[in-house]
Amino acid sequence: MDDRVPRQRRLRTVVPAPDPLPEHVLLVGIDDPLARVFWRASRDISEWVASPPPSSTRASEPGDAALFREQLAYAVSKTPELEDAFGAFGVLRLNPKLAQRSSLATACQQVQAWADARGMQKTALLFAESWGRIDSENPIAANEAGRAARRTAHIHRAEVWFERAYTLAARHKNRREKIRALIGHGGLLRELGRYSEARSKFFDAARIAASTRRHRQAAEVQHELLTISVETGSYAEAEHYMRAALREYPVHHRALPWLAHDWAFFLVLLSLYREARVLLEAVRPHVSRRDLQVVIEGTLGRAVAGCGDRDAYELCRERVLVLSSVHGEYAAAALAHLAVGAQFFGEWELAEEMGVRAIETARTRHQLDVERGATEIVRAIRARQPAPPQVTVPQPNKLAAIERDMLARLRAWTKPRRRKVVDDPEAGGRPDRPTGEGQPTGPRTDPHPEPPHRSR
């Protein structure tokens, strides 16, 4: 007779969520009842999570309740797509004992997605984190909170949320969210200039994606590795990862235009400005998000300056300055590109001004890789070093072949329509590849990698 006690399943330890951010950030510089409804909802959720019913006995005064109902009606009239979310917030405010955790989690998810689509990053962060606290076992919520914190330069908060997402995904055997957590955390480490740690996260994500046939996520990993290769000057690796990403990305993947931009940036670093301009002008109509338009216009400004087109450069500079005043996530990189653009025309004072602003912006947002690159640019500007001129490459060549392939993919690209297929790697293999054909491309590991360095 076997008297052995079966081994108990040991759950992974989940790091605690960070303390809630102050809700008053939603009201800074805003005088709008809609912002007040969001502020009130965020505060009520924080209190409810801290002491949910039945211990919570807060109730609204009649005057407060009437004012809140009036503000809620205004909010619904302005944003009818959030009517269900406002209904859940209303129940929480007016009768917290009837509030349901699932309804509040769904409401926070809806507001987070709504705010993120409109570039309202503070609102998206607050409600993403509220979602993560209410639905504390959901790795999807933790990943969204990590991405929102990363976009708003809350570095420590982002790391905590990505670690939570990875642990929760492992606990619940959700490999899709496990890969997303690794990609998000790796991207954060890349922005901090911690390339070795970032590569480790991406290699782990690539192995999981390859073993589970998640082609879309495998492509995203190759894309991130391409970015590291470009930023560290590993150009042979950049070509390898670019070809791998092109093979894995489905024709309608939402990140395909962004891949084209990153390859154009690579061409700019090679002083192939004419080739980069063609690619960026093909990308521009496909990018509707204002925060992404900032860096597109910045990179294009550098490319057209390298072509000697002063009018086009001034137009790009004007667009960057207008857009970055509201959407600052990629402003530092765009300003650094504009500094090099002014350098082409010998406008040294303007070039230094743009470069210094890039450094200050990158420092504020903890973007150490951009700060290092902008510092090198400013150093060259102060030394009155001219920007490198256009390079002529004999035809045909490998870069031209990749550019032709990328342009063909952009011509065929339209905004994703089938959300399940595009955004859910669990839905199966690529729609443009027969079932059973090949595996996602894993990362290439070089036993003697090139020493990392920043390229202007």
C-alpha positions in Angstrom: 0.0 0.0 0.0 1.4 3.4 -1.0 1.1 5.8 1.9 2.9 8.7 0.2 1.2 12.1 0.3 0.7 13.5 -3.2 2.8 16.6 -3.8 0.7 19.8 -3.7 0.8 22.2 -6.7 2.8 25.2 -5.7 1.5 28.5 -7.0 3.9 31.2 -8.2 4.3 34.2 -6.0 2.8 37.3 -7.6 4.4 40.6 -6.8 2.0 43.1 -5.3 0.4 45.8 -7.5 1.9 49.3 -7.1 0.0 51.8 -4.9 -2.7 53.7 -6.8 -1.8 56.9 -8.6 -3.5 60.1 -7.3 -6.7 60.6 -9.3 -6.4 64.4 -9.4 -4.1 64.1 -12.4 -7.2 63.7 -14.5 -8.3 67.2 -13.5 -5.0 69.1 -14.2 -5.7 71.8 -16.7 -9.2 70.4 -17.5 -12.6 72.0 -16.7 -15.0 69.4 -18.0 -17.7 67.3 -16.3 -16.5 64.3 -18.2 -13.1 64.5 -16.6 -14.8 64.9 -13.2 -16.8 61.7 -13.8 -13.6 59.8 -14.6 -11.9 61.3 -11.6 -14.8 60.3 -9.3 -15.0 56.8 -10.7 -11.3 56.2 -10.3 -11.4 57.4 -6.7 -14.4 55.3 -5.9 -12.8 52.2 -7.4 -9.6 52.7 -5.3 -11.7 53.0 -2.1 -13.8 50.0 -3.1 -10.8 47.8 -3.9 -9.2 48.8 -0.6 -12.4 47.9 1.4 -15.1 46.3 -0.7 -18.6 45.6 0.6 -19.9 44.5 3.0 -17.3 46.5 5.0 -17.8 49.6 2.8 -20.7 51.7 4.1 -20.1 54.9 2.2 -23.3 56.5 0.8 -23.8 59.7 -1.1 -25.6 62.7 0.3 -28.8 63.7 -1.6 -27.1 66.8 -3.0 -24.0 65.0 -4.1 -26.1 62.2 -5.7 -28.1 64.7 -7.7 -24.9 66.4 -8.9 -23.3 63.1 -9.8 -26.4 62.0 -11.8 -26.3 65.3 -13.7 -22.6 64.8 -14.5 -23.2 61.2 -15.4 -26.0 62.2 -17.9 -23.6 64.7 -19.5 -20.9 62.0 -19.8 -23.3 59.6 -21.4 -24.4 62.3 -23.9 -20.8 63.0 -24.8 -19.6 59.4 -25.0 -22.6 57.1 -25.6 -20.2 54.2 -26.3 -19.3 54.2 -22.6 -22.9 54.1 -21.3 -22.6 50.7 -19.8 -19.3 51.7 -18.1 -20.9 54.8 -16.6 -23.8 52.7 -15.4 -21.4 50.5 -13.4 -19.7 53.6 -12.0 -23.1 55.0 -11.0 -24.0 51.9 -9.1 -20.7 52.0 -7.3 -21.1 55.6 -6.4 -24.8 55.6 -5.4 -25.1 52.1 -3.9 -21.7 50.5 -3.4 -23.1 47.3 -1.8 -24.7 46.4 -5.2 -21.5 46.9 -7.1 -20.2 43.7 -8.8 -16.5 43.0 -9.4 -17.1 41.7 -12.9 -19.1 44.7 -14.0 -16.5 47.1 -12.7 -13.6 45.2 -14.3 -15.4 45.4 -17.7 -16.2 49.1 -17.2 -12.5 49.9 -16.5 -11.4 47.8 -19.5 -13.8 49.8 -21.8 -12.6 53.2 -20.5 -9.0 52.1 -20.8 -9.4 51.1 -24.4 -11.5 54.2 -25.2 -8.9 56.5 -23.7 -5.9 54.7 -25.3 -7.5 55.0 -28.8 -7.8 58.8 -28.3 -4.3 59.4 -26.8 -5.6 60.1 -23.3 -2.7 58.4 -21.7 -3.3 59.4 -18.0 -6.9 58.3 -18.2 -5.9 55.0 -19.9 -3.2 54.4 -17.2 -5.6 55.0 -14.2 -8.3 52.7 -15.5 -5.9 50.1 -16.8 -4.4 49.9 -13.3 -7.9 49.9 -11.7 -8.8 47.0 -14.0 -5.7 45.2 -12.9 -6.5 45.6 -9.2 -10.2 44.6 -9.6 -9.4 41.6 -11.7 -6.3 40.7 -9.9 -5.9 37.2 -11.4 -6.2 38.4 -15.0 -2.9 38.6 -16.9 -4.5 40.5 -19.7 -5.4 43.3 -17.3 -1.8 43.3 -15.9 -0.3 43.5 -19.3 -2.5 46.4 -20.3 -1.5 48.2 -17.1 2.1 47.6 -17.9 1.8 49.0 -21.4 -0.1 52.0 -20.2 2.6 52.7 -17.5 5.3 52.3 -20.1 3.7 54.8 -22.4 3.4 57.4 -19.6 7.1 56.8 -18.5 6.2 55.3 -15.2 9.1 52.9 -15.4 8.9 51.1 -12.0 5.2 50.7 -12.3 5.5 49.2 -15.8 8.1 46.7 -14.6 5.9 45.6 -11.7 2.8 45.1 -13.9 4.8 43.1 -16.5 6.2 40.9 -13.8 2.7 40.4 -12.5 1.4 39.6 -16.0 4.1 37.0 -16.6 3.5 35.3 -13.3 -0.3 35.2 -13.6 0.0 34.0 -17.2 2.3 31.2 -16.1 -0.1 30.3 -13.2 -3.1 30.1 -15.5 -1.1 28.6 -18.4 -2.0 31.5 -20.8 1.0 31.4 -23.2 -0.3 34.3 -25.3 -0.2 36.7 -22.3 3.1 35.2 -21.2 4.6 36.1 -24.5 3.0 39.6 -24.4 4.5 40.2 -20.9 7.9 39.2 -22.1 7.6 41.5 -25.2 6.3 44.4 -23.2 9.0 44.0 -20.5 11.7 43.6 -23.1 10.6 46.7 -24.9 10.8 48.7 -21.7 14.3 47.4 -21.0 15.3 48.3 -24.6 14.1 51.9 -24.1 16.2 52.0 -20.9 19.3 50.9 -22.9 19.5 47.6 -21.1 20.0 45.7 -24.3 21.3 42.4 -22.8 18.3 42.0 -20.5 15.9 43.0 -23.3 17.4 40.4 -25.6 17.0 37.7 -22.9 13.3 38.6 -22.6 12.8 38.5 -26.4 14.6 35.2 -26.8 12.4 33.7 -24.2 9.3 35.0 -26.0 10.6 33.7 -29.3 11.1 30.2 -27.9 7.6 30.1 -26.6 6.1 31.5 -29.8 8.0 29.1 -31.9 7.0 26.0 -29.8 3.3 27.0 -29.8 3.1 28.2 -33.5 2.1 31.7 -32.6 3.3 33.3 -35.8 2.0 36.9 -35.1 3.8 37.1 -31.8 6.9 35.5 -33.3 6.9 38.3 -35.8 6.6 40.9 -33.1 9.6 39.4 -31.3 11.7 39.6 -34.6 10.5 43.2 -34.9 11.8 44.1 -31.4 15.1 42.3 -32.1 15.4 44.3 -35.3 15.0 47.5 -33.3 17.8 46.5 -30.9 20.1 45.5 -33.8 19.6 48.9 -35.4 20.1 50.8 -32.2 23.3 48.9 -31.3 24.7 49.1 -34.9 24.5 45.4 -35.6 23.5 45.8 -39.2 23.9 42.2 -40.3 21.6 41.1 -37.5 19.1 43.9 -38.5 18.8 42.5 -42.0 18.3 39.0 -40.6 15.5 40.0 -38.2 13.9 42.2 -40.8 13.5 39.3 -43.2 12.3 37.1 -40.4 9.6 39.6 -39.4 8.5 40.0 -43.0 8.1 36.3 -43.3 6.0 36.0 -40.1 3.8 39.1 -40.2 0.4 38.5 -41.7 -0.5 40.8 -44.5 -3.0 42.8 -42.4 -1.1 42.9 -39.1 -1.6 46.2 -37.3 2.2 46.6 -36.8 3.3 46.2 -40.4 3.5 50.0 -41.1 5.6 50.4 -38.0 7.9 47.7 -39.2 8.3 49.7 -42.4 9.2 52.8 -40.4 11.8 51.0 -38.3 13.4 49.7 -41.5 13.4 53.2 -43.0 15.1 54.4 -39.8 17.8 51.8 -40.5 18.2 53.1 -44.0 18.6 56.7 -42.6 21.4 55.5 -40.4 23.0 54.0 -43.5 22.7 57.5 -45.2 20.2 56.1 -47.7 17.9 59.0 -47.4 16.2 58.8 -50.8 15.3 55.1 -50.2 14.1 55.9 -46.7 11.9 58.8 -47.9 10.1 56.6 -50.4 9.3 54.1 -47.7 8.2 56.7 -45.1 6.0 58.5 -47.6 4.3 55.2 -48.3 3.9 54.6 -44.5 2.5 58.0 -43.6 -1.1 57.5 -45.0 -1.5 54.3 -42.9 -0.7 55.8 -39.5 -3.7 57.5 -38.0 -2.7 57.6 -34.3 -1.3 61.0 -33.4 1.3 59.7 -31.0 2.8 57.5 -33.8 2.6 60.3 -36.3 5.1 62.3 -34.2 8.0 59.9 -34.8 6.9 59.2 -38.5 7.2 62.9 -39.2 10.5 63.2 -37.3 12.1 60.4 -39.2 10.7 61.7 -42.5 12.1 65.2 -41.7 15.6 63.8 -41.3 15.2 61.8 -44.6 14.0 64.7 -46.7 16.7 66.9 -45.2 19.2 64.4 -46.4 17.7 64.7 -49.8 18.1 68.5 -49.7 14.4 69.3 -49.7 14.1 72.3 -47.3 10.4 72.9 -47.8 9.5 69.3 -46.9 11.7 69.5 -43.9 10.0 72.6 -42.6 6.6 71.0 -43.0 7.7 67.9 -41.1 9.2 70.1 -38.3 6.0 72.1 -38.0 3.9 68.9 -37.7 6.2 67.4 -35.1 6.1 70.5 -32.9 2.3 70.7 -33.1 1.7 67.0 -32.4 4.4 66.6 -29.7 2.8 69.4 -27.7 0.0 66.9 -26.9 1.5 63.5 -27.6 4.9 63.2 -26.0 5.7 59.5 -26.0 8.0 59.7 -29.1 8.7 63.4 -29.1 12.4 63.0 -28.0 13.3 60.7 -31.0 11.5 63.0 -33.4 13.2 66.1 -32.1 16.6 64.4 -32.4 15.8 63.6 -36.1 14.9 67.2 -36.6 18.2 68.3 -35.1 20.1 66.2 -37.7 17.8 67.7 -40.4 18.8 71.3 -39.4 22.4 70.1 -39.4 22.1 69.2 -43.1 21.3 72.8 -43.9 23.9 74.3 -41.7 21.3 75.8 -39.3 23.5 75.3 -36.3 21.5 77.2 -33.7 18.2 75.5 -34.8 19.9 72.2 -34.8 21.3 72.7 -31.3 17.9 73.9 -30.0 16.2 70.8 -31.4 18.9 68.5 -30.0 18.9 70.0 -26.5 15.1 69.7 -26.4 15.4 66.0 -27.4 17.8 65.4 -24.6 15.6 67.1 -22.0 12.5 65.3 -23.2 14.2 61.9 -23.2 15.6 62.5 -19.7 12.1 63.4 -18.5 10.6 60.2 -19.9 13.6 58.0 -18.9 14.4 57.1 -22.5 18.1 56.5 -21.9 18.7 55.1 -25.4 17.3 58.2 -27.1 19.1 60.5 -24.6 22.4 58.9 -25.5 21.8 59.2 -29.3 20.6 62.8 -28.9 23.7 63.7 -26.8 26.0 62.4 -29.6 24.0 64.4 -32.1 24.4 67.6 -30.1 28.1 67.0 -29.6 28.5 66.7 -33.4 26.5 69.9 -33.9 28.5 71.9 -31.5 31.7 70.7 -33.2 30.1 71.9 -36.5 30.4 68.5 -38.1 28.2 68.2 -41.2 25.7 65.4 -41.4 26.8 62.4 -43.6 25.6 62.8 -47.2 23.5 60.5 -49.3 25.3 57.2 -50.1 25.0 55.6 -53.5 24.7 51.8 -53.5 25.2 49.7 -56.7 22.0 48.1 -58.0 20.7 45.5 -57.5 21.4 45.0 -53.8 19.8 43.3 -50.8 18.5 46.5 -49.3 16.6 47.4 -52.4 15.0 43.9 -52.6 13.8 44.3 -49.0 12.4 47.7 -49.7 10.5 46.5 -52.8 9.0 43.7 -50.7 8.1 46.2 -47.9 6.4 48.6 -50.4 4.4 45.7 -51.9 3.2 44.7 -48.4 2.2 48.3 -47.7 0.2 48.5 -50.9 -1.7 45.4 -49.9 -2.1 46.4 -46.3 -5.4 47.7 -45.0 -6.5 48.3 -41.4 -7.3 45.0 -39.7 -11.0 44.2 -39.8 -11.2 40.7 -38.3 -10.2 41.4 -34.7 -10.1 37.7 -33.7 -7.7 36.8 -36.4 -5.5 39.9 -36.1 -5.3 40.4 -32.3 -5.7 36.8 -31.0 -2.8 34.6 -31.7 -4.8 31.8 -30.0 -7.0 31.8 -33.1 -4.4 29.7 -34.9 -1.9 30.0 -37.8 -1.5 32.8 -40.3 -4.4 33.2 -42.7 -1.9 33.7 -45.6 0.0 30.5 -45.0 -1.3 26.9 -45.4 -1.7 25.0 -42.2 1.4 23.0 -41.3 3.8 25.1 -43.4 6.9 25.9 -41.4 7.4 27.2 -37.9 7.9 30.7 -36.5 11.5 31.9 -37.0 13.5 31.7 -33.7 16.1 34.3 -32.8 19.6 34.0 -34.2 22.1 33.8 -31.3 25.6 35.0 -32.2 28.3 33.4 -30.0 30.5 36.5 -30.7 28.1 39.4 -30.8 29.2 42.8 -31.8 29.8 45.3 -29.0 26.7 47.5 -28.5 27.0 51.1 -29.4 24.7 53.9 -30.4 24.5 55.1 -34.0 23.4 58.5 -35.0 
